[in-house]
């Protein structure tokens, strides 16, 4: 059974603690509870938002730094947290895991190809 931490908006197994704050005082999640889905960098943020929009999954996107800090540290260091209603959490998790796993594999393949090309050029 999953528990919900209303402070952190995280889901976790009954026998565990909240992964964000470490508390055990979770409760059973309600359909409309906003649940943490993922955190992504600015580059992937719009893709994540489009994926959720295309599948008509309501979400909330929260900046981790804010505009002033992003300007100071650079926009590429900005990350966003995504929250979806518990009723759509499983669907959203499957979609985003599949999407980002596929894109992660493509990036890894591209990096390996680039490294192989560099090694060939150096020889």
GITA-V904065 format. One line per field, one symbol per residue. ss: DSSP state (h for helix, s for strand, l for the rest). phi: phi as a letter, one per 30 degrees, with the letter a starting at -180 (. if undefined). burial: 1 if it has 24 or more other C-alpha atoms within 12 Angstrom, else 0. A space follows every 10 residues. Layout:
ss->???
phi->???
burial->???
This chain:
ss->lsssslllls ssslllllll llllllslll lllsssssss shhhhhhhhh hhhhllllss ssslllhhhh hhhlhhhlss ssssshhhhh hhhhhhhhhh hhhhhhhhhh hhhhhhhhhh hhl
phi->.dcbcddcic cadedccedc cidcddbddc ecddcecabb dedceddddd edddchcdab cbddcjdddd ddcjddddbb ccbbdeecee dddddddddd dddddddddd dddddddddd ddd
burial->0011110111 1100000100 0001010010 0011111111 1101100110 1100001111 1100000000 0000000111 1111110110 0110110001 0000000000 0000000000 000
